[in-house]
Amino acid sequence: MNANDVKIGDAKLDGVVIGMVMDVTKGGAIQVVFPGNPQDEAIRARATVPLSTRDIGAEVALIFEGGNPTSPIIVGRLLRPGDGLNDPDDGTTEIDLDPAPMTVSVDNGAEDVVDIAGKEQVVIRCGRASITLTKAGKILLRGAYISSRSSGANRIKGGSIHLN
């Protein structure tokens, strides 16, 4: 048996085992199942890569601390078809946010500007309302009801202005 073999019968796991993510809690705890799991249910695993609720059901590569099958460590997620292998690395980092309500507050004490940028457009949505900023310089306001109020002058300027 070489160093990459998996030994399951003697309660020691060496090498890489393919498991599956069963749960990722809001606190970041990850539960996995794998062949040779000494328990009848998913067990908690540590990870060297970020995982989210989107990864539930994904296959992961596991190693085991000291060969102990109760101490799995996720070293990577196996890619599925369509996982974006052709995306070029443009030096930016994409952050996927779980679709949960959140409030974002920016107060770093040094800057008064919050800059949000998108390659083609930036869209802010809430219910039936949206604000879209496009690369071409358009600002689109959409909503069931749009109100504009000002304590000072409320000006509309443009090359042409169309009402109704």
NUKEBA-930314 format. One record per atom (N, C-alpha, C): x, y, z. Coordinates in steps of 0.05 Angstrom, whole numbers, plus 5000, padded with zeros to 4 digits. Example, Ala and Ser with C-alpha at 12.3 -4.5 7.8 and 13.67 -1.06 7.14 Angstrom:
526448865156
524649105156
526449345156
525749555142
527349795143
525850015157
# end
This chain:
501749765000
500050005000
501850255000
501350444982
502950684981
501650904997
503051144997
502151365014
499451485005
498651434980
496151544970
493851354973
494251114983
492050924986
490251015010
487750945008
485850995029
485350745044
485850745070
485350515087
482950575104
480750425099
478250475114
477850275136
478550025131
477949805150
479249835177
481649965178
482949975204
482550255217
480550395211
479750645223
481850865220
483550845199
485451055193
485151125163
484851375157
484551465129
486951615120
488451505102
490751645090
490051705061
491151915050
490651985022
488252165021
487152194997
484952374991
482352204988
480252285002
477652155000
475652364988
473952274970
471952444959
469452424976
468552654987
466152665003
464152854991
461952915006
459853094997
459053285019
458753535012
457853745031
454853695036
454053665061
451253625067
449953875079
451554045092
450454285104
452654495108
451854745105
453654975113
451855165129
452555195154
450855365172
451555655168
449755835178
450256115177
452856195191
453656035211
456156085226
458555975211
458155835189
460355735173
461155445178
459655315196
460255035202
459454865178
461254685170
460754515146
460554225155
458454095145
457953815151
458353655125
459853425127
460453265104
459952965110
459452815088
459352525090
461452415070
462452175075
464552055059
464651765064
465751605045
466151325050
468051285073
467451105091
469151065114
468451235138
466251395136
465351565158
464651375181
465851415204
465251235227
462551285239
461251505232
458551565243
456451525222
453951495230
451751445212
450651705201
451851935208
450852195199
453152365190
452552595178
454652785170
456252885194
458752935190
460453035212
461653305204
462353455224
463553725219
466353695208
466853875188
469553875175
470654155175
473254175177
474654425173
475154455143
475854705134
476254745105
478554935100
479954885079
482055065070
481155245048
478655205039
477455375018
474755475028
473855715018
471255815026
468955655014
466955585029
464555445020
462155595030
459955585015
457455705023
455155515019
452755605025
450455435021
450055344993
451255484973
451155404945
452655144941
454455074959
456054834955
454854584968
452454614979
451154374990
450554184967
451453934971
451153734950
453553704932
455553884935
457953874919
459853664930
461353544911
463453364919
465953524928
467253434949
469653564959
471853364963
474353454961
476753294967
477353324996
477553095010
478053095039
480752965045
482153075065
484352935078
483652925107
485152775123
484452735151
486752785169
486352955188
488453035207
489352785222
491952715219
493052485232
491752225223
490452225200
489051985190
486451925205
485652105223
483352065240
480752115224
479051915220
476651945203
474552135216
474952215241
473152405254
474152695251
476452725237
477552995234
478053065204
475953075188
476353135160
476953435155
478653475135
479353745126
478753765096
477053955088
476453995060
478754155047
479954035027
482154175013
481354284986
478954224978
477954334953
475254224945
473854374928
471254284917
471754194889
470653964882
470853854855
468954024837
470054104814
468454274796
466354104782
464054234778
461854114764
461754234736
460454104716
460254224690
458854494692
460054694678
458854964679
459855134702
461955054716
462955204739
464755434731
464755514705
466255754697
469255704694
470055494681
472955444677
474155634657
472455754640
473555934619
473556224628
472956284653
473056564662
475856654664
476656874650
479356974652
479857104680
482257084689
482957214714
483757494708
482057684714
482557964708
483658114733
484357964754
485458094778
483458194797
480858154792
478758234810
477757994826
476558044848
475457834864
472457864864
471057644858
468157644858
467257524885
465357664898
464257574923
461357494919
460657244924
457957154922
456657184950
454457324951
452957364976
450557184976
450157054998
447756895001
445357075000
443156984988
440757154986
439357185013
440657315032
439457355058
439357655063
437457755078
437258035084
439858125098
440858355090
443258465103
443258765101
444658885119
445159175117
448159205114
448959365095
451759425091
452359705100
454259735118
454959995128
457960035123
458660265110
461460325104
462160565120
464060525139
465060755155
467960695162
469760765144
472560715149
473960955160
472561175163
473661415175
475461575157
476461455135
478261595118
476961705092
474861575083
473661655058
470761725061
469861905045
466961985046
465561875021
466961715005
465861614980
465761314980
463461194972
463260904969
463060864939
464960714927
465060674899
464160384892
461960354877
461060094868
461260104838
462659904827
463159904798
462359644786
461459654761
460859414745
461859454717
462559234704
463659254677
461659354657
459259244657
457159324638
454959494651
454159424675
452059574689
451959504719
450759684734
450259644762
447259664767
446059464779
443159464784
442659444813
440859614823
439959594851
436959544849
436059324862
433259244860
431959224888
429459284889
427859244913
424959214903
423858984906
421058934897
420759004868
418859184862
418259264834
419859514825
421759594842
423359834836
426259764830
427459914812
430359874806
431660124796
434260144801
435960354790
438160204775
438460284749
440560154733
442360364722
444960324726
447060494714
448460334693
448560444668
449760284647
452560404639
454060234626
456660314616
456560544596
454360564582
453960774562
453261044575
452861054601
452161304615
449261344621
447561144616
444761164621
444161104651
442261254661
441161194688
438261134684
437460904691
434660814687
433360784715
431160934719
429560904744
426960764736
426360554750
423860414744
422460364770
419760394770
418260344794
415260384789
413660274807
410860314805
410060604810
411760734826
411261014833
414061144837
414561364824
417161504828
416561784838
417761854859
417362124871
420062264872
420062524865
422462684867
421762934884
423262964906
422763194924
425363334929
425163594933
427563744939
426763984956
428464054975
428064294991
429064534976
430764494956
431764704939
430564664911
431964764892
431164744864
431164444855
429164364839
429064104828
429264134798
431664084787
432164154759
432263904742
431263934717
431463724697
432863854673
435163744666
436663854644
437263624625
437263684599
437963474580
437863594552
438963434533
438863514505
436063554495
434263384504
431363414500
429963284523
427663384530
426063274552
423363194542
422562944547
419962844538
418262794562
415962904563
413962844584
411662694571
411062464581
408962294570
409362254542
# end
